[in-house]
Amino acid sequence: MSAETLTHISNPLATTDQLYRRTLGALPEDLRDIIFFATQCLTQSAGILLGLPQSITAQACIVLARYLLSLSCGDVGEGPLAYEFSDLSATVLYLITKPSAHPRPIRDLYNVYAYLLSPGSPFFRETDPSDIARIKEGANEDGSTAGRGDGQEKEGVGEKDNAEDEGGTKNSAGEKMDGHNKGDAGGEADPSTDFLTESEYEAFRNRVFAIEPRVLMALSFDTHAVVPHGLAVTYLQALDFLGEARSAATGRAVAYLNAALLSPQLLYLTHQPAALAVAAIYTAAFEPGARVPTCNWWEAFDVDREELGFLLLALRSLDGWARARRGATPRLWGRGMVTRAMVKAELTDRGLRVVAQGNVLKGDDDADADMVDEETAMMRKMDERAAQLEAC
């Protein structure tokens, strides 16, 4: 089989050196994993609200994972906190959809991300039972649903006036992205701030356009990503859909593949799509009523027992990992999307700090911090000098 044919069913994987240098970063492992998990969840949610096929959203998640890895191991000269995580998610999603059959205007992305980051969005937030009861009561009284999270996926997310009804938050530059500011008493919204301004949209667009070339350069302009969902369906056909209804077996396998995108173990960067598809099918076969061959059927798809066993553990442990992290770092859970400000506050409590280019240093490493700042200043002066010479 030629190399050109293999590119349609394989992905470039992370190197051992990259994975090793990732573990040497000053950013604590638990914070790094939470950032990865939250950013991937945000990308998945944005893809749903934008009405994108899951294949496009999964490609964006894979490319985003590659860029986050390059930031963690220092391949691009910038630290893991160089950019706001929501901006990275929006940039990669815009980058992947642009040449696809499902492009989305950047204003649509702004509307969706403004909603997901707003206080009115349920994304990454603890839900108060009293709020749920109040929403249900409002729906019963007027015959309509007060919440907007469930019915917004298919229509209206690309229009500005639909996003104007959502909550308010601040972007990475500290500017308020949208309104819906709740008062201190009674939880009433301020109607005067319930809109999206053009200046906030321009700021969002400028940030996306500034990050886009950096992502491309970090990945050497290689945004090729193969998703294993199609392979999983093909393999299920060969296995007679585990003796179940087609929709049931396929739905469970695809659900595991989507969950694998969120895993901080970087499963899509360390294993090929064929192995991921087989692992998802094997995990789905644990359900009652599923039937699989008694022989080593996974070897027919070029997957060995050791790799399959590792992926099975990774797929089934994601829920437990998320619950454990949620209890260990409550400051980063239940308050909406994780932001750089939240991570910096957590780092300060641990005696760490963020210096130039989003790098993290220990609080007493003054010499290292000064060296990084001097190098940054020197590079800035050289860039300014080069610009002056070009102008002449």
C-alpha positions as CSV (number, residue, x, y, z in Angstrom):
1,M,0.0,0.0,0.0
2,S,1.4,3.4,-1.0
3,A,2.2,6.2,1.4
4,E,-0.4,8.4,-0.3
5,T,-3.1,5.8,0.4
6,L,-2.0,5.4,4.0
7,T,-2.5,9.2,4.6
8,H,-6.2,8.7,4.2
9,I,-6.4,6.3,7.2
10,S,-3.5,7.5,9.4
11,N,-2.5,10.5,11.3
12,P,0.9,12.0,12.2
13,L,1.5,11.1,15.8
14,A,3.3,12.8,18.6
15,T,6.9,11.9,19.0
16,T,8.4,10.4,22.2
17,D,10.5,13.5,22.7
18,Q,7.4,15.7,22.6
19,L,5.6,13.6,25.1
20,Y,8.7,13.6,27.4
21,R,9.2,17.4,27.2
22,R,5.5,17.9,27.9
23,T,6.0,16.3,31.3
24,L,8.9,18.6,32.1
25,G,6.9,21.8,31.8
26,A,6.5,24.0,34.8
27,L,2.7,24.0,34.5
28,P,1.4,21.4,36.9
29,E,0.0,18.3,35.3
30,D,-3.4,18.5,36.8
31,L,-3.9,22.1,35.6
32,R,-2.6,21.2,32.1
33,D,-5.0,18.3,31.9
34,I,-8.0,20.5,33.0
35,I,-7.2,23.1,30.5
36,F,-7.1,20.5,27.7
37,F,-10.3,18.9,28.9
38,A,-12.2,22.2,29.2
39,T,-10.9,23.5,25.8
40,Q,-11.9,20.4,24.0
41,C,-15.3,20.4,25.6
42,L,-15.8,24.0,24.5
43,T,-14.8,23.1,20.9
44,Q,-17.3,20.2,20.9
45,S,-20.1,22.4,22.2
46,A,-19.4,25.1,19.7
47,G,-19.4,22.6,16.9
48,I,-22.9,21.4,18.0
49,L,-24.3,24.9,18.2
50,L,-22.8,25.8,14.8
51,G,-24.5,22.7,13.3
52,L,-21.3,21.2,12.1
53,P,-20.9,17.5,11.3
54,Q,-19.1,15.6,14.1
55,S,-16.3,14.7,11.6
56,I,-15.4,18.4,11.2
57,T,-15.6,19.1,14.9
58,A,-13.4,16.0,15.6
59,Q,-10.8,17.2,13.1
60,A,-10.7,20.6,14.9
61,C,-10.3,18.8,18.3
62,I,-7.3,16.8,16.9
63,V,-5.6,19.8,15.5
64,L,-6.2,21.7,18.7
65,A,-4.7,18.9,20.7
66,R,-1.6,19.1,18.5
67,Y,-1.2,22.8,19.0
68,L,-1.7,22.5,22.8
69,L,1.0,19.8,22.8
70,S,3.4,22.1,21.0
71,L,2.7,24.9,23.5
72,S,3.2,22.5,26.5
73,C,6.6,21.2,25.2
74,G,7.9,24.6,24.1
75,D,8.1,23.8,20.4
76,V,6.9,27.3,19.4
77,G,8.7,29.5,21.9
78,E,5.4,30.3,23.7
79,G,4.0,28.9,26.9
80,P,0.8,27.2,27.6
81,L,-0.8,30.4,28.9
82,A,0.2,32.6,25.9
83,Y,-3.5,32.8,24.7
84,E,-6.9,32.6,26.1
85,F,-8.1,29.1,25.8
86,S,-11.5,30.0,24.3
87,D,-9.7,32.0,21.6
88,L,-7.6,29.0,20.7
89,S,-10.7,26.9,20.4
90,A,-12.5,29.4,18.2
91,T,-9.4,29.9,16.0
92,V,-8.8,26.2,15.3
93,L,-12.5,25.6,14.6
94,Y,-12.5,28.5,12.2
95,L,-9.3,27.2,10.6
96,I,-10.8,23.7,10.0
97,T,-14.2,24.8,8.8
98,K,-12.8,27.4,6.3
99,P,-11.6,25.0,3.6
100,S,-14.3,22.4,4.4
101,A,-17.8,21.8,2.8
102,H,-19.3,23.4,5.9
103,P,-17.6,26.9,6.4
104,R,-18.9,29.2,9.0
105,P,-18.6,33.0,9.1
106,I,-16.5,34.3,11.9
107,R,-19.5,36.3,13.2
108,D,-21.3,33.0,13.7
109,L,-18.4,31.7,15.8
110,Y,-18.4,35.0,17.8
111,N,-22.1,34.6,18.6
112,V,-21.7,31.0,19.6
113,Y,-18.6,31.5,21.8
114,A,-20.2,34.6,23.3
115,Y,-23.1,32.5,24.4
116,L,-21.0,29.6,25.7
117,L,-18.8,31.9,27.8
118,S,-21.8,33.9,29.2
119,P,-23.2,33.4,32.7
120,G,-26.5,32.4,31.0
121,S,-24.9,29.4,29.4
122,P,-24.9,26.0,31.3
123,F,-21.5,25.2,29.8
124,F,-19.1,24.0,32.5
125,R,-21.3,25.4,35.3
126,E,-22.9,23.9,38.4
127,T,-26.6,24.0,38.0
128,D,-28.6,25.1,40.9
129,P,-31.7,22.9,41.5
130,S,-33.8,26.0,42.2
131,D,-32.8,27.4,38.8
132,I,-34.0,24.2,37.1
133,A,-37.3,24.3,39.0
134,R,-37.8,28.0,38.0
135,I,-37.1,27.2,34.3
136,K,-39.6,24.4,34.3
137,E,-42.2,26.6,36.0
138,G,-41.7,29.4,33.4
139,A,-42.1,26.8,30.6
140,N,-45.3,25.5,32.1
141,E,-46.8,29.0,32.5
142,D,-46.3,30.4,29.0
143,G,-46.0,27.1,27.0
144,S,-42.4,27.9,25.9
145,T,-39.0,26.9,27.2
146,A,-37.2,29.5,29.2
147,G,-33.8,28.0,28.7
148,R,-32.0,28.2,25.4
149,G,-29.4,25.6,25.7
150,D,-31.4,22.7,24.2
151,G,-33.1,24.2,21.2
152,Q,-30.4,26.4,19.8
153,E,-28.3,23.8,18.0
154,K,-30.1,23.7,14.8
155,E,-31.3,27.2,14.0
156,G,-30.6,30.8,14.8
157,V,-27.1,30.5,16.1
158,G,-25.6,32.2,13.2
159,E,-27.8,35.3,13.6
160,K,-26.7,38.2,15.8
161,D,-30.2,38.8,17.2
162,N,-30.4,35.2,18.5
163,A,-27.2,35.5,20.4
164,E,-28.4,38.8,21.9
165,D,-30.6,37.0,24.3
166,E,-27.8,35.1,25.9
167,G,-25.6,36.0,28.9
168,G,-22.7,38.2,29.4
169,T,-19.0,37.6,30.0
170,K,-15.6,39.2,29.4
171,N,-13.2,38.2,26.7
172,S,-9.4,37.7,27.1
173,A,-8.8,41.4,26.7
174,G,-11.1,42.2,29.6
175,E,-13.9,43.5,27.4
176,K,-17.5,42.5,28.0
177,M,-18.6,40.2,25.2
178,D,-22.3,40.4,25.8
179,G,-24.8,41.4,28.3
180,H,-27.4,39.6,30.4
181,N,-25.8,40.9,33.6
182,K,-27.8,39.7,36.5
183,G,-28.5,42.2,39.3
184,D,-27.4,41.4,42.9
185,A,-31.0,41.2,44.1
186,G,-33.7,39.1,42.4
187,G,-31.4,37.9,39.5
188,E,-32.9,40.4,37.1
189,A,-31.1,41.1,33.8
190,D,-30.2,44.6,32.6
191,P,-32.0,45.0,29.3
192,S,-29.6,47.8,28.3
193,T,-26.7,45.5,28.2
194,D,-28.4,42.6,26.4
195,F,-26.7,42.9,23.1
196,L,-23.4,42.3,21.3
197,T,-21.5,45.3,20.2
198,E,-19.6,45.7,17.0
199,S,-16.4,46.6,18.8
200,E,-16.4,43.4,20.8
201,Y,-16.9,41.4,17.5
202,E,-13.9,43.3,15.9
203,A,-11.8,42.5,19.0
204,F,-12.7,38.8,18.7
205,R,-12.0,38.7,15.0
206,N,-8.6,40.4,15.4
207,R,-7.6,37.9,18.1
208,V,-8.6,34.9,15.9
209,F,-6.7,36.3,12.9
210,A,-3.6,36.9,15.1
211,I,-3.6,33.4,16.4
212,E,-4.4,31.6,13.1
213,P,-0.9,32.0,11.5
214,R,0.8,31.0,14.8
215,V,-1.2,27.7,14.8
216,L,-0.3,27.0,11.2
217,M,3.4,27.7,11.7
218,A,3.5,25.6,14.8
219,L,1.9,22.7,12.9
220,S,4.1,23.3,9.8
221,F,0.8,24.1,7.9
222,D,-0.2,20.4,8.3
223,T,-3.9,20.4,9.4
224,H,-4.5,16.9,8.0
225,A,-6.6,14.9,10.5
226,V,-8.3,11.5,10.0
227,V,-11.2,10.7,12.3
228,P,-11.9,7.0,13.2
229,H,-15.7,7.3,13.1
230,G,-16.1,6.0,9.6
231,L,-13.7,3.1,10.3
232,A,-15.7,2.2,13.3
233,V,-18.9,1.9,11.3
234,T,-17.0,-0.2,8.6
235,Y,-15.6,-2.6,11.3
236,L,-19.0,-2.9,12.9
237,Q,-20.5,-4.0,9.6
238,A,-17.9,-6.7,9.4
239,L,-18.8,-7.8,13.0
240,D,-22.6,-7.7,12.2
241,F,-23.0,-4.8,14.5
242,L,-22.3,-6.9,17.5
243,G,-25.6,-8.8,17.0
244,E,-27.6,-5.7,17.9
245,A,-29.6,-3.0,16.1
246,R,-27.3,-0.9,13.9
247,S,-28.1,2.4,15.5
248,A,-27.5,1.1,19.1
249,A,-24.1,-0.4,18.4
250,T,-22.9,2.4,16.2
251,G,-24.2,5.0,18.7
252,R,-22.2,3.6,21.6
253,A,-19.0,3.2,19.6
254,V,-19.2,6.7,18.3
255,A,-19.9,8.0,21.8
256,Y,-16.7,6.5,23.0
257,L,-14.7,8.0,20.1
258,N,-16.1,11.4,20.9
259,A,-15.2,11.0,24.5
260,A,-11.7,10.0,23.6
261,L,-11.2,13.5,22.1
262,L,-11.5,14.9,25.6
263,S,-9.0,12.6,27.2
264,P,-5.8,14.4,28.5
265,Q,-3.9,11.2,27.6
266,L,-3.9,12.5,24.0
267,L,-5.3,9.3,22.6
268,Y,-5.7,10.8,19.1
269,L,-2.1,11.9,19.1
270,T,-0.6,8.6,20.2
271,H,-2.7,6.0,18.4
272,Q,-3.9,5.6,14.8
273,P,-7.6,5.8,13.9
274,A,-7.8,2.0,13.3
275,A,-6.8,1.3,16.9
276,L,-9.2,3.9,18.3
277,A,-12.1,2.4,16.2
278,V,-11.3,-1.1,17.4
279,A,-11.1,0.0,21.1
280,A,-14.4,1.9,20.9
281,I,-16.1,-1.2,19.4
282,Y,-14.6,-3.5,22.1
283,T,-15.7,-1.1,24.8
284,A,-19.2,-0.9,23.4
285,A,-19.3,-4.7,23.4
286,F,-19.3,-4.7,27.2
287,E,-23.0,-3.7,27.1
288,P,-25.5,-6.5,27.8
289,G,-26.7,-8.2,24.7
290,A,-23.7,-7.4,22.5
291,R,-22.0,-10.4,20.9
292,V,-18.4,-10.5,19.5
293,P,-16.3,-13.3,18.1
294,T,-14.5,-15.4,20.6
295,C,-11.2,-15.3,18.6
296,N,-8.7,-12.4,18.6
297,W,-10.8,-10.5,16.1
298,W,-8.9,-7.2,16.6
299,E,-5.8,-8.6,15.0
300,A,-7.7,-8.7,11.7
301,F,-7.7,-4.9,11.9
302,D,-4.0,-4.7,12.6
303,V,-4.3,-3.9,16.4
304,D,-2.4,-5.9,19.0
305,R,-3.6,-6.9,22.4
306,E,-1.3,-4.5,24.3
307,E,-2.4,-1.4,22.5
308,L,-6.0,-2.5,22.7
309,G,-5.8,-3.0,26.5
310,F,-4.3,0.4,27.0
311,L,-7.0,2.1,25.0
312,L,-9.7,0.2,26.8
313,L,-8.5,1.5,30.2
314,A,-8.1,5.0,28.8
315,L,-11.7,5.1,27.4
316,R,-13.3,3.7,30.6
317,S,-11.3,5.8,33.0
318,L,-12.2,9.3,31.6
319,D,-15.3,9.7,33.7
320,G,-13.5,8.8,36.9
321,W,-10.6,11.1,36.1
322,A,-13.0,14.0,35.5
323,R,-14.8,13.4,38.8
324,A,-11.5,13.2,40.7
325,R,-10.2,16.5,39.2
326,R,-13.5,18.2,39.9
327,G,-13.2,17.5,43.6
328,A,-9.4,18.3,43.7
329,T,-9.6,21.7,42.0
330,P,-13.1,23.2,42.7
331,R,-11.9,26.7,41.8
332,L,-11.7,25.6,38.1
333,W,-15.0,23.7,37.9
334,G,-18.5,24.9,38.0
335,R,-17.8,28.5,37.2
336,G,-17.9,28.4,33.4
337,M,-15.1,28.0,30.9
338,V,-11.6,27.8,32.4
339,T,-9.8,31.1,31.8
340,R,-6.2,32.2,32.1
341,A,-7.1,34.4,35.1
342,M,-8.5,31.4,36.9
343,V,-5.4,29.3,36.2
344,K,-3.1,32.2,37.2
345,A,-4.9,32.5,40.5
346,E,-4.4,28.8,41.1
347,L,-0.7,29.0,40.2
348,T,-0.2,31.9,42.6
349,D,-1.6,29.8,45.4
350,R,0.9,27.1,44.5
351,G,3.9,29.5,44.5
352,L,4.1,29.7,40.7
353,R,3.8,32.7,38.4
354,V,3.4,33.5,34.7
355,V,6.1,35.5,32.9
356,A,6.6,36.6,29.3
357,Q,5.0,34.6,26.5
358,G,2.8,32.7,28.8
359,N,5.6,30.6,30.4
360,V,5.3,29.4,34.0
361,L,8.1,29.7,36.5
362,K,8.4,29.0,40.2
363,G,7.9,32.0,42.4
364,D,11.5,32.2,43.5
365,D,13.1,31.8,40.1
366,D,13.8,35.6,39.7
367,A,16.9,35.0,37.7
368,D,15.1,32.8,35.2
369,A,12.3,35.2,34.9
370,D,14.6,38.2,34.3
371,M,16.4,36.1,31.6
372,V,13.2,35.4,29.8
373,D,12.1,39.0,30.0
374,E,15.5,40.2,28.7
375,E,15.3,37.7,25.8
376,T,11.8,38.9,24.9
377,A,12.9,42.5,25.0
378,M,15.9,41.8,22.8
379,M,13.7,40.0,20.2
380,R,11.3,42.9,20.2
381,K,14.1,45.4,19.6
382,M,15.4,43.2,16.7
383,D,12.0,43.0,15.2
384,E,11.6,46.8,15.4
385,R,15.0,47.3,13.9
386,A,14.2,44.9,11.0
387,A,10.9,46.8,10.4
388,Q,12.8,50.1,10.2
389,L,15.3,48.7,7.7
390,E,12.5,47.4,5.5
391,A,10.8,50.8,5.7
392,C,14.0,52.5,4.4
